[in-house]
Amino acid sequence: MPVAREIIEPKNEKLNVSRSFNLPHSPGIRAGGLIFLSGMLSTDPQSGERSPGSMAHETRQTLANMRHLLESAGSSLERVVKLNVLLYDMLEFENMNAVFRQFFPIDPPARTVCGVQLSAGMKIEIECIALAGP
Amino acid sequence: MAAGYGWVQSTAIRAGEFLFVSGIVAVDPESGERQNGTLTSEAHRAFQNLKLVLEAAGSSLERLVQVRAMIYDRIEYDALNRVYRQYLPKGPPARTVWSVRIIDAFKVQLDAVALA
């Protein structure tokens, strides 16, 4: 009996970026007790447009959207086990890290950070794996 | 697929309900020869190789849950997406595109997690 594989989507449709921008990925997949999310950029939850700004702003908005998506699927930021964080410039590491501390004050998830090229002049992209369930 | 190059990695590991697949690049699955080419040609080869690996382990492209699609330059993002859609037309997995430097001047590398 194969394990089920289910697409998860944010309750706020404005945050369904793969649909709005017609991209070939799903916002997330639930499978085998885990949730796998696609890389998320800073997106305005009202307009659905990209929301560029400072590293602090983009990190805060992206993690807020990640929380929404995880909660839409019955999980939460507290259930994240691994994050991959992509930055446009490693010089901004501390600016990203300071915001992370606010979102993950105790027992933060495992995390890898690296500097890469990002789309559309955005400063940060974050993907994660979380435990499904509350 | 990577064994011939002496890379210290397994092609894939089954653990729990999942398969964790090492980064897949455009090598000939018979000869192991590198098939460097355009982003499009490499992406086709890499997807076909990923399909071989998954199916050899009893899984399939349809059972992918998360992919890190690595490309050598962000400018090829749309070229990647065009090939990507052909292999994952419906209910695609979660994905992040990483623009990074890839070994042996390859233009594409696919890192994947699938249901076993």
gemmi code that builds the backbone of each chain (N, CA, C; Angstrom):
import gemmi

chains = {
    "A": [
        ("MET", (0.865, -1.198, 0.000), (0.000, 0.000, 0.000), (0.895, 1.238, 0.000)),
        ("PRO", (0.963, 1.968, -1.130), (1.862, 3.118, -1.167), (1.396, 4.246, -0.232)),
        ("VAL", (2.366, 4.937, 0.314), (2.060, 6.075, 1.186), (1.481, 7.217, 0.351)),
        ("ALA", (0.474, 7.897, 0.903), (-0.182, 8.973, 0.169), (0.744, 10.176, 0.028)),
        ("ARG", (0.505, 10.888, -1.047), (1.269, 12.101, -1.343), (0.238, 13.177, -1.663)),
        ("GLU", (0.247, 14.248, -0.910), (-0.844, 15.217, -1.009), (-0.281, 16.633, -1.180)),
        ("ILE", (-0.849, 17.387, -2.101), (-0.412, 18.771, -2.303), (-1.018, 19.655, -1.221)),
        ("ILE", (-0.233, 20.531, -0.634), (-0.793, 21.484, 0.321), (-0.678, 22.897, -0.238)),
        ("GLU", (-1.650, 23.710, 0.130), (-1.720, 25.073, -0.407), (-2.060, 26.032, 0.718)),
        ("PRO", (-1.658, 27.312, 0.585), (-2.006, 28.296, 1.614), (-3.489, 28.639, 1.560)),
        ("LYS", (-4.097, 28.873, 2.725), (-5.508, 29.278, 2.740), (-5.679, 30.606, 2.013)),
        ("ASN", (-4.735, 31.516, 2.211), (-4.741, 32.792, 1.491), (-4.234, 32.553, 0.066)),
        ("GLU", (-5.172, 32.611, -0.911), (-4.791, 32.276, -2.289), (-3.752, 33.222, -2.868)),
        ("LYS", (-3.705, 34.452, -2.295), (-2.696, 35.418, -2.773), (-1.278, 34.898, -2.537)),
        ("LEU", (-1.144, 33.997, -1.593), (0.187, 33.471, -1.281), (0.495, 32.197, -2.073)),
        ("ASN", (-0.423, 31.809, -2.959), (-0.166, 30.640, -3.801), (0.634, 31.088, -5.025)),
        ("VAL", (1.918, 31.314, -4.782), (2.785, 31.924, -5.793), (2.933, 31.045, -7.023)),
        ("SER", (3.032, 29.713, -6.819), (3.238, 28.853, -7.987), (2.035, 28.928, -8.918)),
        ("ARG", (0.828, 29.132, -8.335), (-0.341, 29.303, -9.194), (-0.355, 30.698, -9.828)),
        ("SER", (-0.143, 31.742, -9.016), (-0.200, 33.113, -9.553), (0.820, 33.348, -10.664)),
        ("PHE", (2.014, 32.799, -10.476), (3.072, 33.039, -11.456), (3.229, 31.859, -12.415)),
        ("ASN", (2.300, 30.890, -12.353), (2.312, 29.722, -13.241), (3.666, 29.012, -13.267)),
        ("LEU", (4.119, 28.596, -12.100), (5.411, 27.920, -11.996), (5.199, 26.416, -11.796)),
        ("PRO", (6.143, 25.610, -12.285), (5.930, 24.153, -12.246), (6.303, 23.503, -10.909)),
        ("HIS", (5.805, 24.052, -9.814), (5.967, 23.368, -8.536), (4.718, 23.587, -7.699)),
        ("SER", (4.579, 22.782, -6.651), (3.467, 22.954, -5.723), (3.979, 23.727, -4.512)),
        ("PRO", (3.085, 24.452, -3.799), (3.546, 25.163, -2.600), (4.177, 24.212, -1.588)),
        ("GLY", (3.564, 23.032, -1.464), (4.128, 22.050, -0.542), (3.527, 20.686, -0.795)),
        ("ILE", (4.191, 19.668, -0.254), (3.717, 18.285, -0.378), (3.728, 17.664, 1.013)),
        ("ARG", (2.625, 17.005, 1.356), (2.603, 16.222, 2.589), (2.768, 14.749, 2.225)),
        ("ALA", (3.703, 14.085, 2.868), (3.948, 12.674, 2.567), (4.668, 12.035, 3.735)),
        ("GLY", (4.200, 10.869, 4.132), (4.910, 10.085, 5.136), (5.159, 10.819, 6.442)),
        ("GLY", (4.185, 11.605, 6.887), (4.330, 12.286, 8.176), (5.153, 13.560, 8.128)),
        ("LEU", (5.587, 13.935, 6.931), (6.373, 15.165, 6.790), (5.712, 16.098, 5.786)),
        ("ILE", (6.088, 17.383, 5.900), (5.665, 18.378, 4.921), (6.914, 18.968, 4.289)),
        ("PHE", (6.924, 19.008, 2.971), (8.049, 19.570, 2.224), (7.562, 20.838, 1.531)),
        ("LEU", (8.185, 21.968, 1.818), (7.767, 23.215, 1.180), (8.742, 23.622, 0.094)),
        ("SER", (8.195, 24.264, -0.936), (9.031, 24.876, -1.961), (9.700, 26.118, -1.388)),
        ("GLY", (10.744, 26.562, -2.052), (11.391, 27.811, -1.663), (10.403, 28.961, -1.723)),
        ("MET", (10.403, 29.786, -0.681), (9.468, 30.906, -0.609), (10.240, 32.224, -0.608)),
        ("LEU", (9.703, 33.182, -1.375), (10.229, 34.543, -1.391), (9.292, 35.429, -0.588)),
        ("SER", (9.713, 36.645, -0.325), (8.867, 37.608, 0.365), (7.706, 38.013, -0.549)),
        ("THR", (6.494, 37.657, -0.151), (5.297, 37.963, -0.945), (4.307, 38.713, -0.081)),
        ("ASP", (3.700, 39.760, -0.655), (2.710, 40.546, 0.085), (1.415, 39.745, 0.200)),
        ("PRO", (0.940, 39.470, 1.422), (-0.255, 38.623, 1.571), (-1.543, 39.308, 1.103)),
        ("GLN", (-1.519, 40.646, 0.946), (-2.714, 41.341, 0.448), (-2.778, 41.330, -1.083)),
        ("SER", (-1.657, 41.664, -1.717), (-1.669, 41.821, -3.172), (-1.207, 40.552, -3.900)),
        ("GLY", (-0.441, 39.707, -3.239), (0.139, 38.546, -3.916), (1.371, 38.876, -4.726)),
        ("GLU", (1.782, 40.162, -4.715), (2.991, 40.553, -5.451), (4.219, 40.307, -4.582)),
        ("ARG", (5.368, 40.270, -5.224), (6.612, 40.186, -4.458), (6.747, 41.424, -3.587)),
        ("SER", (7.336, 41.248, -2.431), (7.482, 42.352, -1.503), (8.957, 42.532, -1.141)),
        ("PRO", (9.707, 43.171, -2.072), (11.126, 43.352, -1.811), (11.365, 44.421, -0.747)),
        ("GLY", (12.490, 44.350, -0.090), (12.830, 45.349, 0.918), (14.153, 44.989, 1.548)),
        ("SER", (14.339, 45.428, 2.779), (15.583, 45.098, 3.471), (15.624, 43.599, 3.756)),
        ("MET", (16.784, 43.102, 4.109), (16.894, 41.691, 4.485), (15.964, 41.383, 5.653)),
        ("ALA", (15.905, 42.299, 6.625), (15.031, 42.063, 7.774), (13.572, 41.963, 7.326)),
        ("HIS", (13.161, 42.897, 6.467), (11.777, 42.876, 5.999), (11.461, 41.587, 5.240)),
        ("GLU", (12.320, 41.245, 4.298), (12.040, 40.060, 3.469), (12.058, 38.779, 4.301)),
        ("THR", (12.958, 38.717, 5.275), (13.018, 37.526, 6.125), (11.741, 37.402, 6.946)),
        ("ARG", (11.318, 38.545, 7.520), (10.110, 38.547, 8.366), (8.889, 38.132, 7.540)),
        ("GLN", (8.749, 38.732, 6.347), (7.575, 38.435, 5.516), (7.587, 36.978, 5.050)),
        ("THR", (8.761, 36.484, 4.688), (8.851, 35.105, 4.199), (8.511, 34.113, 5.312)),
        ("LEU", (9.039, 34.350, 6.509), (8.742, 33.427, 7.614), (7.275, 33.529, 8.029)),
        ("ALA", (6.705, 34.740, 7.966), (5.276, 34.880, 8.280), (4.449, 34.081, 7.273)),
        ("ASN", (4.837, 34.141, 5.994), (4.113, 33.393, 4.961), (4.315, 31.887, 5.118)),
        ("MET", (5.517, 31.515, 5.545), (5.790, 30.093, 5.780), (4.920, 29.583, 6.934)),
        ("ARG", (4.811, 30.408, 7.969), (3.929, 30.039, 9.093), (2.499, 29.827, 8.587)),
        ("HIS", (2.022, 30.765, 7.757), (0.655, 30.653, 7.229), (0.478, 29.360, 6.432)),
        ("LEU", (1.452, 29.065, 5.580), (1.334, 27.863, 4.740), (1.351, 26.595, 5.600)),
        ("LEU", (2.253, 26.565, 6.575), (2.321, 25.385, 7.449), (1.034, 25.238, 8.256)),
        ("GLU", (0.525, 26.369, 8.757), (-0.709, 26.301, 9.550), (-1.903, 25.939, 8.669)),
        ("SER", (-1.883, 26.351, 7.425), (-2.942, 25.956, 6.483), (-2.997, 24.443, 6.336)),
        ("ALA", (-1.839, 23.793, 6.549), (-1.768, 22.339, 6.403), (-1.791, 21.635, 7.757)),
        ("GLY", (-2.134, 22.384, 8.814), (-2.247, 21.769, 10.135), (-0.916, 21.578, 10.846)),
        ("SER", (0.139, 22.206, 10.362), (1.430, 22.141, 11.037), (1.761, 23.533, 11.586)),
        ("SER", (3.015, 23.801, 11.883), (3.376, 25.118, 12.424), (4.889, 25.317, 12.319)),
        ("LEU", (5.327, 26.531, 12.544), (6.771, 26.806, 12.519), (7.506, 25.978, 13.575)),
        ("GLU", (6.827, 25.721, 14.681), (7.455, 24.955, 15.767), (7.741, 23.517, 15.341)),
        ("ARG", (7.083, 23.062, 14.273), (7.260, 21.681, 13.817), (8.279, 21.571, 12.680)),
        ("VAL", (8.921, 22.689, 12.339), (9.936, 22.644, 11.285), (11.157, 21.890, 11.795)),
        ("VAL", (11.667, 20.978, 10.950), (12.856, 20.231, 11.362), (14.112, 20.706, 10.635)),
        ("LYS", (13.945, 21.199, 9.399), (15.118, 21.612, 8.627), (14.752, 22.773, 7.719)),
        ("LEU", (15.618, 23.764, 7.700), (15.436, 24.919, 6.813), (16.662, 25.047, 5.928)),
        ("ASN", (16.434, 25.379, 4.670), (17.536, 25.821, 3.811), (17.286, 27.279, 3.473)),
        ("VAL", (18.260, 28.114, 3.773), (18.111, 29.556, 3.585), (19.090, 30.009, 2.517)),
        ("LEU", (18.563, 30.630, 1.473), (19.393, 31.121, 0.380), (19.418, 32.646, 0.437)),
        ("LEU", (20.618, 33.211, 0.513), (20.772, 34.665, 0.586), (21.461, 35.177, -0.674)),
        ("TYR", (21.115, 36.401, -1.077), (21.782, 36.973, -2.255), (23.211, 37.371, -1.925)),
        ("ASP", (23.509, 37.567, -0.632), (24.854, 37.990, -0.234), (25.076, 37.571, 1.216)),
        ("MET", (26.141, 36.814, 1.447), (26.384, 36.314, 2.803), (26.712, 37.438, 3.791)),
        ("LEU", (27.042, 38.620, 3.275), (27.268, 39.765, 4.172), (26.040, 40.062, 5.022)),
        ("GLU", (24.881, 39.665, 4.535), (23.632, 39.966, 5.234), (23.253, 38.870, 6.236)),
        ("PHE", (24.155, 37.953, 6.475), (23.833, 36.815, 7.349), (23.234, 37.267, 8.677)),
        ("GLU", (23.885, 38.229, 9.332), (23.422, 38.628, 10.664), (22.051, 39.304, 10.610)),
        ("ASN", (21.790, 40.015, 9.526), (20.486, 40.678, 9.399), (19.365, 39.639, 9.267)),
        ("MET", (19.667, 38.538, 8.582), (18.713, 37.435, 8.488), (18.598, 36.730, 9.843)),
        ("ASN", (19.751, 36.498, 10.456), (19.786, 35.709, 11.690), (19.008, 36.384, 12.820)),
        ("ALA", (19.081, 37.712, 12.876), (18.390, 38.441, 13.950), (16.883, 38.214, 13.860)),
        ("VAL", (16.354, 38.164, 12.648), (14.916, 37.922, 12.494), (14.583, 36.466, 12.831)),
        ("PHE", (15.467, 35.560, 12.430), (15.241, 34.149, 12.762), (15.105, 33.943, 14.268)),
        ("ARG", (15.916, 34.688, 15.017), (15.880, 34.534, 16.474), (14.493, 34.886, 17.017)),
        ("GLN", (13.823, 35.854, 16.381), (12.484, 36.230, 16.845), (11.459, 35.133, 16.521)),
        ("PHE", (11.628, 34.486, 15.378), (10.657, 33.462, 14.978), (10.937, 32.113, 15.645)),
        ("PHE", (12.209, 31.858, 15.939), (12.592, 30.567, 16.535), (13.388, 30.819, 17.815)),
        ("PRO", (12.717, 31.318, 18.871), (13.453, 31.717, 20.074), (14.073, 30.545, 20.836)),
        ("ILE", (13.422, 29.379, 20.805), (14.007, 28.238, 21.512), (14.019, 26.995, 20.622)),
        ("ASP", (15.035, 26.163, 20.825), (15.191, 24.920, 20.061), (14.907, 25.113, 18.566)),
        ("PRO", (15.665, 25.962, 17.904), (15.413, 26.193, 16.474), (15.689, 24.941, 15.650)),
        ("PRO", (15.112, 24.896, 14.443), (15.339, 23.742, 13.564), (16.789, 23.695, 13.068)),
        ("ALA", (17.161, 22.563, 12.487), (18.419, 22.485, 11.741), (18.332, 23.446, 10.558)),
        ("ARG", (19.469, 23.980, 10.162), (19.427, 25.001, 9.109), (20.744, 25.012, 8.348)),
        ("THR", (20.648, 25.254, 7.039), (21.832, 25.519, 6.225), (21.616, 26.847, 5.529)),
        ("VAL", (22.635, 27.680, 5.518), (22.540, 28.984, 4.850), (23.606, 29.032, 3.771)),
        ("CYS", (23.223, 29.490, 2.583), (24.279, 29.743, 1.598), (23.942, 30.925, 0.714)),
        ("GLY", (24.955, 31.459, 0.099), (24.812, 32.627, -0.776), (24.685, 32.181, -2.214)),
        ("VAL", (23.632, 32.606, -2.903), (23.359, 32.175, -4.280), (22.781, 33.345, -5.074)),
        ("GLN", (22.525, 33.117, -6.361), (21.757, 34.081, -7.157), (20.279, 33.821, -6.929)),
        ("LEU", (19.501, 34.879, -6.706), (18.059, 34.703, -6.552), (17.316, 35.406, -7.680)),
        ("SER", (16.019, 35.060, -7.824), (15.195, 35.666, -8.873), (14.801, 37.090, -8.515)),
        ("ALA", (14.634, 37.892, -9.537), (13.924, 39.159, -9.445), (14.480, 40.096, -8.377)),
        ("GLY", (15.779, 40.024, -8.130), (16.386, 40.947, -7.172), (15.977, 40.731, -5.733)),
        ("MET", (15.389, 39.555, -5.436), (14.999, 39.287, -4.051), (16.246, 38.924, -3.232)),
        ("LYS", (16.130, 39.126, -1.912), (17.310, 38.976, -1.063), (17.369, 37.636, -0.338)),
        ("ILE", (16.215, 36.986, -0.169), (16.223, 35.736, 0.594), (15.156, 34.786, 0.062)),
        ("GLU", (15.470, 33.504, 0.072), (14.508, 32.458, -0.271), (14.676, 31.363, 0.780)),
        ("ILE", (13.562, 30.830, 1.269), (13.635, 29.828, 2.333), (12.759, 28.628, 1.966)),
        ("GLU", (13.301, 27.436, 2.134), (12.526, 26.201, 1.969), (12.638, 25.407, 3.257)),
        ("CYS", (11.701, 24.516, 3.491), (11.803, 23.755, 4.738), (11.146, 22.382, 4.643)),
        ("ILE", (11.473, 21.565, 5.635), (10.800, 20.297, 5.885), (10.264, 20.371, 7.309)),
        ("ALA", (8.997, 20.019, 7.486), (8.379, 20.090, 8.815), (7.646, 18.792, 9.097)),
        ("LEU", (7.435, 18.531, 10.375), (6.549, 17.431, 10.745), (5.121, 17.836, 10.420)),
        ("ALA", (4.362, 16.922, 9.852), (2.940, 17.199, 9.633), (2.239, 17.136, 10.992)),
        ("GLY", (1.051, 17.704, 11.073), (0.304, 17.653, 12.334), (0.669, 18.800, 13.253)),
        ("PRO", (-0.174, 19.070, 14.259), (-0.025, 20.264, 15.087), (1.173, 20.187, 16.041)),
    ],
    "B": [
        ("MET", (25.417, 5.621, -10.703), (25.712, 6.592, -11.757), (26.919, 7.444, -11.426)),
        ("ALA", (27.162, 7.634, -10.104), (28.318, 8.431, -9.706), (29.503, 7.543, -9.343)),
        ("ALA", (29.231, 6.227, -9.272), (30.254, 5.326, -8.744), (31.534, 5.374, -9.565)),
        ("GLY", (31.401, 5.465, -10.885), (32.555, 5.436, -11.766), (33.511, 6.599, -11.566)),
        ("TYR", (33.051, 7.668, -10.993), (33.896, 8.845, -10.813), (34.586, 8.847, -9.452)),
        ("GLY", (34.352, 7.807, -8.636), (34.978, 7.778, -7.323), (34.379, 8.769, -6.344)),
        ("TRP", (33.201, 9.270, -6.646), (32.549, 10.183, -5.712), (32.092, 9.381, -4.490)),
        ("VAL", (32.351, 9.903, -3.339), (32.034, 9.170, -2.109), (30.577, 9.409, -1.739)),
        ("GLN", (29.693, 8.765, -2.470), (28.259, 8.919, -2.230), (27.538, 7.755, -2.865)),
        ("SER", (26.383, 7.438, -2.327), (25.512, 6.458, -2.953), (24.557, 7.196, -3.869)),
        ("THR", (24.070, 6.509, -4.886), (23.140, 7.160, -5.808), (21.861, 7.547, -5.085)),
        ("ALA", (21.392, 6.660, -4.210), (20.182, 6.970, -3.452), (20.159, 6.107, -2.202)),
        ("ILE", (19.483, 6.601, -1.201), (19.322, 5.871, 0.062), (17.838, 5.792, 0.378)),
        ("ARG", (17.373, 4.604, 0.700), (16.007, 4.441, 1.175), (16.043, 4.465, 2.701)),
        ("ALA", (15.201, 5.304, 3.288), (15.136, 5.402, 4.747), (13.717, 5.747, 5.129)),
        ("GLY", (13.141, 4.962, 6.039), (11.737, 5.177, 6.373), (10.909, 5.025, 5.107)),
        ("GLU", (10.019, 5.979, 4.896), (9.155, 5.899, 3.713), (9.740, 6.649, 2.519)),
        ("PHE", (10.991, 7.113, 2.678), (11.533, 8.019, 1.668), (12.755, 7.461, 0.960)),
        ("LEU", (12.978, 8.038, -0.241), (14.221, 7.826, -0.977), (14.926, 9.177, -1.051)),
        ("PHE", (16.180, 9.211, -0.656), (16.982, 10.434, -0.765), (17.982, 10.216, -1.887)),
        ("VAL", (17.852, 11.024, -2.928), (18.662, 10.806, -4.131), (19.774, 11.845, -4.190)),
        ("SER", (20.994, 11.374, -4.440), (22.130, 12.277, -4.612), (21.934, 13.146, -5.852)),
        ("GLY", (22.639, 14.244, -5.897), (22.553, 15.157, -7.045), (22.787, 14.411, -8.347)),
        ("ILE", (21.820, 14.571, -9.261), (21.872, 13.854, -10.543), (22.261, 14.844, -11.639)),
        ("VAL", (23.253, 14.464, -12.446), (23.682, 15.328, -13.540), (23.573, 14.573, -14.868)),
        ("ALA", (23.934, 15.270, -15.935), (23.748, 14.708, -17.272), (24.905, 13.792, -17.647)),
        ("VAL", (24.859, 12.550, -17.173), (25.825, 11.557, -17.638), (25.067, 10.465, -18.385)),
        ("ASP", (25.767, 9.845, -19.316), (25.165, 8.747, -20.071), (24.963, 7.556, -19.132)),
        ("PRO", (23.736, 7.063, -19.007), (23.487, 6.001, -18.028), (24.152, 4.675, -18.401)),
        ("GLU", (24.501, 4.489, -19.670), (25.196, 3.259, -20.069), (26.699, 3.384, -19.851)),
        ("SER", (27.288, 4.415, -20.417), (28.757, 4.536, -20.411), (29.281, 5.339, -19.233)),
        ("GLY", (28.414, 6.134, -18.618), (28.865, 6.998, -17.531), (29.546, 8.267, -18.012)),
        ("GLU", (29.616, 8.424, -19.342), (30.287, 9.587, -19.902), (29.499, 10.870, -19.622)),
        ("ARG", (30.223, 11.932, -19.324), (29.562, 13.221, -19.098), (28.939, 13.710, -20.398)),
        ("GLN", (27.748, 14.245, -20.298), (27.086, 14.777, -21.484), (26.802, 16.260, -21.298)),
        ("ASN", (27.879, 17.016, -21.141), (27.718, 18.464, -21.017), (27.100, 19.004, -22.292)),
        ("GLY", (26.173, 19.930, -22.135), (25.521, 20.495, -23.316), (24.832, 21.790, -22.942)),
        ("THR", (23.699, 22.035, -23.592), (22.914, 23.212, -23.224), (22.148, 22.911, -21.943)),
        ("LEU", (21.605, 23.941, -21.326), (20.794, 23.692, -20.143), (19.651, 22.750, -20.483)),
        ("THR", (19.049, 22.953, -21.648), (17.912, 22.125, -22.045), (18.321, 20.661, -22.220)),
        ("SER", (19.412, 20.433, -22.941), (19.817, 19.036, -23.173), (20.228, 18.377, -21.856)),
        ("GLU", (20.915, 19.106, -21.019), (21.330, 18.525, -19.730), (20.127, 18.251, -18.825)),
        ("ALA", (19.148, 19.140, -18.867), (17.978, 18.947, -18.007), (17.205, 17.701, -18.442)),
        ("HIS", (17.079, 17.496, -19.770), (16.404, 16.274, -20.254), (17.156, 15.033, -19.765)),
        ("ARG", (18.477, 15.030, -19.946), (19.282, 13.864, -19.543), (19.168, 13.630, -18.025)),
        ("ALA", (19.251, 14.722, -17.271), (19.196, 14.594, -15.812), (17.838, 14.046, -15.369)),
        ("PHE", (16.769, 14.532, -15.990), (15.445, 14.021, -15.627), (15.298, 12.553, -15.997)),
        ("GLN", (15.837, 12.169, -17.172), (15.748, 10.759, -17.562), (16.554, 9.891, -16.591)),
        ("ASN", (17.698, 10.412, -16.165), (18.505, 9.659, -15.191), (17.801, 9.577, -13.840)),
        ("LEU", (17.194, 10.675, -13.433), (16.462, 10.654, -12.161), (15.335, 9.618, -12.223)),
        ("LYS", (14.653, 9.591, -13.365), (13.573, 8.614, -13.560), (14.123, 7.181, -13.437)),
        ("LEU", (15.269, 6.927, -14.058), (15.884, 5.593, -13.970), (16.194, 5.218, -12.525)),
        ("VAL", (16.771, 6.167, -11.805), (17.156, 5.892, -10.411), (15.914, 5.613, -9.566)),
        ("LEU", (14.896, 6.462, -9.718), (13.682, 6.301, -8.918), (13.006, 4.966, -9.245)),
        ("GLU", (12.910, 4.663, -10.528), (12.202, 3.439, -10.915), (12.996, 2.192, -10.531)),
        ("ALA", (14.313, 2.302, -10.542), (15.139, 1.163, -10.104), (14.886, 0.857, -8.629)),
        ("ALA", (14.461, 1.879, -7.889), (14.197, 1.699, -6.461), (12.709, 1.503, -6.191)),
        ("GLY", (11.924, 1.332, -7.255), (10.497, 1.080, -7.079), (9.672, 2.331, -6.884)),
        ("SER", (10.267, 3.488, -7.104), (9.513, 4.743, -6.995), (9.307, 5.301, -8.406)),
        ("SER", (8.972, 6.586, -8.514), (8.732, 7.177, -9.832), (8.775, 8.698, -9.716)),
        ("LEU", (8.801, 9.357, -10.863), (8.779, 10.831, -10.860), (7.522, 11.352, -10.176)),
        ("GLU", (6.416, 10.613, -10.311), (5.139, 11.047, -9.714), (5.192, 11.002, -8.194)),
        ("ARG", (6.176, 10.262, -7.642), (6.264, 10.134, -6.179), (7.294, 11.075, -5.566)),
        ("LEU", (7.845, 11.960, -6.393), (8.753, 12.978, -5.850), (8.001, 13.874, -4.883)),
        ("VAL", (8.638, 14.250, -3.792), (8.006, 15.186, -2.863), (8.747, 16.520, -2.814)),
        ("GLN", (10.057, 16.506, -2.980), (10.806, 17.766, -2.935), (12.016, 17.674, -3.847)),
        ("VAL", (12.236, 18.728, -4.618), (13.366, 18.775, -5.540), (14.135, 20.071, -5.323)),
        ("ARG", (15.443, 19.958, -5.287), (16.292, 21.141, -5.404), (16.891, 21.092, -6.798)),
        ("ALA", (16.387, 21.954, -7.653), (16.862, 21.992, -9.031), (17.963, 23.039, -9.094)),
        ("MET", (19.182, 22.582, -9.322), (20.318, 23.498, -9.321), (20.680, 23.840, -10.750)),
        ("ILE", (20.852, 25.137, -11.000), (21.273, 25.593, -12.324), (22.486, 26.510, -12.157)),
        ("TYR", (23.278, 26.606, -13.219), (24.553, 27.334, -13.098), (24.348, 28.835, -13.153)),
        ("ASP", (23.201, 29.277, -13.699), (22.974, 30.722, -13.827), (21.476, 30.990, -13.840)),
        ("ARG", (21.077, 31.989, -13.072), (19.665, 32.333, -12.942), (19.023, 32.676, -14.279)),
        ("ILE", (19.837, 33.083, -15.221), (19.289, 33.513, -16.511), (18.605, 32.339, -17.222)),
        ("GLU", (18.914, 31.112, -16.811), (18.340, 29.916, -17.449), (17.084, 29.405, -16.735)),
        ("TYR", (16.567, 30.193, -15.820), (15.411, 29.761, -15.018), (14.234, 29.318, -15.907)),
        ("ASP", (13.913, 30.117, -16.915), (12.777, 29.780, -17.781), (13.065, 28.548, -18.642)),
        ("ALA", (14.320, 28.430, -19.074), (14.700, 27.243, -19.860), (14.526, 25.986, -19.011)),
        ("LEU", (14.907, 26.067, -17.755), (14.712, 24.934, -16.845), (13.223, 24.607, -16.725)),
        ("ASN", (12.416, 25.637, -16.504), (10.983, 25.404, -16.295), (10.326, 24.726, -17.493)),
        ("ARG", (10.770, 25.061, -18.693), (10.165, 24.449, -19.880), (10.386, 22.937, -19.888)),
        ("VAL", (11.596, 22.500, -19.552), (11.854, 21.056, -19.504), (11.132, 20.444, -18.311)),
        ("TYR", (11.188, 21.150, -17.206), (10.623, 20.665, -15.944), (9.166, 20.253, -16.111)),
        ("ARG", (8.392, 21.121, -16.802), (6.962, 20.861, -17.006), (6.703, 19.575, -17.776)),
        ("GLN", (7.638, 19.229, -18.677), (7.413, 18.035, -19.493), (7.503, 16.760, -18.642)),
        ("TYR", (8.353, 16.790, -17.623), (8.532, 15.589, -16.799), (7.592, 15.559, -15.604)),
        ("LEU", (7.144, 16.736, -15.171), (6.261, 16.814, -14.006), (5.057, 17.684, -14.348)),
        ("PRO", (4.209, 17.177, -15.265), (3.114, 18.009, -15.760), (2.000, 18.239, -14.751)),
        ("LYS", (1.799, 17.309, -13.838), (0.646, 17.422, -12.923), (1.072, 17.206, -11.485)),
        ("GLY", (0.512, 18.012, -10.567), (0.809, 17.829, -9.142), (2.290, 17.773, -8.859)),
        ("PRO", (3.065, 18.763, -9.334), (4.518, 18.686, -9.192), (4.957, 18.747, -7.729)),
        ("PRO", (6.154, 18.241, -7.436), (6.664, 18.288, -6.056), (7.010, 19.712, -5.627)),
        ("ALA", (7.215, 19.883, -4.319), (7.796, 21.130, -3.824), (9.167, 21.289, -4.472)),
        ("ARG", (9.545, 22.541, -4.725), (10.809, 22.745, -5.434), (11.428, 24.074, -5.065)),
        ("THR", (12.746, 24.079, -5.017), (13.485, 25.333, -4.942), (14.550, 25.287, -6.017)),
        ("VAL", (14.720, 26.392, -6.726), (15.775, 26.472, -7.736), (16.977, 27.166, -7.107)),
        ("TRP", (18.087, 26.472, -7.090), (19.323, 27.026, -6.523), (20.254, 27.375, -7.677)),
        ("SER", (20.664, 28.606, -7.752), (21.634, 28.999, -8.777), (23.020, 28.935, -8.154)),
        ("VAL", (23.763, 27.918, -8.530), (25.033, 27.629, -7.853), (26.069, 27.143, -8.879)),
        ("ARG", (27.283, 26.948, -8.435), (28.286, 26.318, -9.295), (28.172, 24.816, -9.135)),
        ("ILE", (28.162, 24.113, -10.250), (27.963, 22.663, -10.255), (29.248, 21.994, -10.726)),
        ("ILE", (29.514, 20.811, -10.200), (30.746, 20.087, -10.528), (30.858, 19.824, -12.032)),
        ("ASP", (32.100, 19.791, -12.520), (32.419, 19.421, -13.902), (31.711, 20.296, -14.932)),
        ("ALA", (31.469, 21.549, -14.572), (30.858, 22.506, -15.498), (29.482, 22.073, -15.997)),
        ("PHE", (28.810, 21.212, -15.231), (27.436, 20.889, -15.600), (26.554, 22.113, -15.384)),
        ("LYS", (25.469, 22.175, -16.134), (24.566, 23.315, -16.036), (23.347, 23.020, -15.165)),
        ("VAL", (23.087, 21.734, -14.938), (21.925, 21.335, -14.144), (22.314, 20.205, -13.193)),
        ("GLN", (21.771, 20.254, -11.991), (21.881, 19.114, -11.070), (20.554, 19.009, -10.322)),
        ("LEU", (20.025, 17.785, -10.232), (18.741, 17.580, -9.551), (18.970, 16.809, -8.261)),
        ("ASP", (18.576, 17.390, -7.163), (18.671, 16.764, -5.839), (17.245, 16.503, -5.396)),
        ("ALA", (16.933, 15.272, -5.026), (15.511, 14.939, -4.872), (15.214, 14.058, -3.664)),
        ("VAL", (14.022, 14.242, -3.137), (13.455, 13.339, -2.133), (12.144, 12.806, -2.698)),
        ("ALA", (11.949, 11.509, -2.638), (10.716, 10.906, -3.150), (10.169, 9.919, -2.127)),
        ("LEU", (8.897, 9.622, -2.248), (8.361, 8.504, -1.488), (8.912, 7.211, -2.091)),
        ("ALA", (9.336, 6.308, -1.231), (9.910, 5.053, -1.727), (8.809, 4.226, -2.413)),
    ],
}
model = gemmi.Model(1)
for chain_id, residues in chains.items():
    chain = gemmi.Chain(chain_id)
    for i, (resn, *xyz) in enumerate(residues, 1):
        res = gemmi.Residue()
        res.name, res.seqid = resn, gemmi.SeqId(i, " ")
        for name, pos in zip(("N", "CA", "C"), xyz):
            atom = gemmi.Atom()
            atom.name, atom.element = name, gemmi.Element(name[0])
            atom.pos, atom.b_iso = gemmi.Position(*pos), 0.0
            res.add_atom(atom)
        chain.add_residue(res)
    model.add_chain(chain)
structure = gemmi.Structure()
structure.add_model(model)
structure.setup_entities()
